[in-house]
Amino acid sequence: MGFSSRLKAHKNLLTLETLRFIAEFLKDGNAKQAAFRSGIPETYAARQGQWLKKHPIVQASLEVELDPRERLKLDKALNEIDRQMQICKEILNIQDI
């Protein structure tokens, strides 16, 4: 599946990876570092960061002006998602995956 096909197929899908990327990209505008900090392996971070930066959901979110309080709220929400994901992994006994 080519790049444009993947982008079209996922243009309306917000994944946890994409959400993390957005939050990290808002910090410094560096796509590679944002991808890496959001959990993408360094080997793929540059390519995936550029791909995510072109994602319609990412582009739309970057057009929104967030004040520091909203950024803090976003970070807290992501931390809560991570906490809930850990609980789900423990329930399903998939901590090491």
Protein Blocks (a to p, Z undefined) as FASTA:
>chain_A
ZZklmmmmmmmcccfklmmmmmmmmmnopaklmmmmnopafklmmmmmmmmmmpmklmmm
mmpccdfklmmmmmmmmmmmmmmmmmmmmmnopmkZZ
